[in-house]
Structures are given as C-alpha cells and as structure tokens.
C-alpha cells in the first residue's frame, strides 16, 4: 500500500510527540510536517502536500476552525481530522460544515486515532464514538 502522508497541527510539543508515536504504529503512515498554530500550518502546506492534516481546534493565533476553512479553499483535496478536547455539539457541527473528514476527542486518542485515519484513508468519515453516543444536550 502507498504511503499516507500526514501533517500535525498542535500547539503542545509533548502532545505532538505522543501523536507521532501513536501514528507511527500504523502501516504506511508518514508524518511529513508539524506546525504549532494555524498560520505555521498554512505556510507548511505551501511546501508539503499531505493526504491528511490532524488539526487541534484550540491553538494560539489562527485556530483550527479558521485554518480548516482556509485549507479547504486552497487545498481542497487535503483531508482534515480534528483531534480536540472539545465535546460541544456546536464544534462537531462546525467541523462537519467545514468538510472535516473526522473528529476525534483527545481523551480517546489511544482507541480512536488509528481507526479514524484508516476510515478517512478509505474515503469515509469518522466521528468519535463518545460524541456519536451522547444524546443531544449531553455534549459539554
């Protein structure tokens, strides 16, 4: 199977290191860049061409939602997977409206990150089971 190229956008260096370790467990997954905020991510995307961007919502400066909107305009073939702590239904809905291919909560990264990447790679979408299983109104 061909390599699947990924860029990480997360403002916490230690969390990016953990992400890298988790992703490197997957077959043919290769991290080709990292960014600490949305502005740095957009600059990086001028140099590298990933299949997938794993994007945090809460980053300093240009946040994840704003960055996703700009990515979809300029790089429409790049898939976006939000990896976040935000459970609010409004965030999930906004991510879907922006065309995100996935939404995973950081608290369940160990169980959901690789399956999410696999589904997205197969052309499907992935929403965290915690989000999917919460009745409306129960999302924080």
C-alpha positions as CSV (number, residue, x, y, z in Angstrom):
1,X,0.0,0.0,0.0
2,X,1.2,3.5,-0.8
3,X,2.4,5.8,2.0
4,X,-0.3,8.1,3.5
5,X,1.2,11.5,4.3
6,X,0.2,13.4,7.4
7,X,0.8,16.8,8.9
8,X,0.3,17.5,12.6
9,X,-1.0,20.9,13.8
10,X,-1.0,21.0,17.6
11,X,0.4,23.8,19.8
12,X,1.8,21.4,22.6
13,X,5.1,19.9,21.6
14,X,4.9,17.0,24.0
15,X,1.4,16.1,22.7
16,X,2.7,16.2,19.2
17,X,5.4,13.7,20.2
18,X,2.8,11.4,21.6
19,X,0.8,11.8,18.4
20,X,3.8,10.9,16.3
21,X,4.4,7.7,18.4
22,X,0.7,6.7,18.0
23,X,0.6,7.3,14.3
24,X,3.9,5.5,13.6
25,X,2.2,2.4,14.9
26,X,0.1,2.5,11.7
27,X,1.2,0.8,8.5
28,X,2.4,3.1,5.7
29,X,1.6,6.3,7.7
30,X,4.2,9.0,7.5
31,X,4.3,12.4,9.2
32,X,5.8,14.9,6.8
33,X,5.5,18.0,8.9
34,X,4.4,19.6,12.1
35,X,3.0,23.1,13.0
36,X,2.3,24.8,16.3
37,X,-0.5,27.0,15.0
38,X,-2.8,27.6,12.0
39,X,-0.5,30.3,10.4
40,X,2.5,28.0,10.5
41,X,0.3,25.1,9.2
42,X,-0.8,27.2,6.1
43,X,2.9,28.1,5.4
44,X,3.9,24.5,5.7
45,X,1.2,23.4,3.3
46,X,2.8,25.6,0.6
47,X,5.9,23.3,0.9
48,X,4.4,19.8,1.6
49,X,1.4,18.0,0.1
50,X,-0.1,15.8,2.8
51,X,-3.1,13.5,2.3
52,X,-4.3,14.4,5.8
53,X,-3.9,17.2,8.4
54,X,-4.6,16.3,12.0
55,X,-5.7,19.6,13.5
56,X,-6.3,20.9,17.0
57,X,-9.1,23.4,17.4
58,X,-7.6,25.5,20.2
59,X,-4.3,26.9,19.0
60,X,-2.9,30.4,19.6
61,X,-3.2,32.9,16.8
62,X,-5.1,31.3,13.9
63,X,-7.1,28.5,15.4
64,X,-8.1,25.1,13.9
65,X,-11.5,26.0,12.6
66,X,-10.2,29.1,10.8
67,X,-7.2,27.1,9.4
68,X,-9.6,24.4,8.2
69,X,-11.7,26.8,6.3
70,X,-8.6,28.2,4.6
71,X,-7.1,24.8,3.9
72,X,-10.4,23.6,2.2
73,X,-10.3,26.7,-0.1
74,X,-6.7,26.4,-1.1
75,X,-6.1,22.7,-0.8
76,X,-9.5,21.0,-1.3
77,X,-8.1,17.5,-1.6
78,X,-6.4,17.6,1.8
79,X,-8.5,15.7,4.3
80,X,-8.9,17.2,7.8
81,X,-9.2,15.2,11.1
82,X,-9.9,17.3,14.1
83,X,-8.2,16.0,17.3
84,X,-9.5,18.0,20.2
85,X,-10.7,18.2,23.7
86,X,-14.0,20.0,22.7
87,X,-17.1,17.9,23.1
88,X,-19.6,20.7,22.3
89,X,-22.1,19.8,19.7
90,X,-21.5,23.1,18.0
91,X,-17.9,22.3,17.4
92,X,-18.7,18.9,15.8
93,X,-21.4,20.6,13.6
94,X,-19.0,23.3,12.5
95,X,-16.3,20.7,11.7
96,X,-18.8,18.9,9.5
97,X,-19.8,22.1,7.8
98,X,-16.2,22.8,7.1
99,X,-15.9,19.5,5.4
100,X,-13.8,17.7,8.0
101,X,-13.4,14.0,7.4
102,X,-13.1,13.2,11.1
103,X,-13.5,14.4,14.7
104,X,-11.7,12.6,17.5
105,X,-11.5,13.5,21.2
106,X,-8.1,13.6,22.7
107,X,-9.3,11.6,25.7
108,X,-9.9,8.6,23.4
109,X,-6.9,9.1,21.1
110,X,-5.4,5.7,22.1
111,X,-8.5,3.8,20.9
112,X,-9.8,6.0,18.1
113,X,-6.9,7.8,16.3
114,X,-5.7,5.0,14.1
115,X,-9.2,3.7,13.2
116,X,-10.2,7.3,12.3
117,X,-7.1,7.6,10.0
118,X,-8.0,4.2,8.4
119,X,-11.6,5.2,7.8
120,X,-10.6,8.6,6.3
121,X,-8.0,7.0,4.1
122,X,-10.8,4.7,2.8
123,X,-12.9,7.7,1.9
124,X,-15.2,7.6,4.8
125,X,-15.8,9.9,7.7
126,X,-15.1,9.2,11.4
127,X,-16.7,10.9,14.5
128,X,-15.6,9.9,18.0
129,X,-17.9,7.3,19.5
130,X,-18.2,9.4,22.6
131,X,-19.6,12.2,20.5
132,X,-21.8,9.9,18.5
133,X,-23.2,8.1,21.6
134,X,-24.0,11.3,23.5
135,X,-27.6,12.3,23.2
136,X,-28.1,15.9,22.1
137,X,-27.8,18.2,25.0
138,X,-25.4,15.9,26.8
139,X,-22.3,17.2,24.9
140,X,-20.4,19.6,27.1
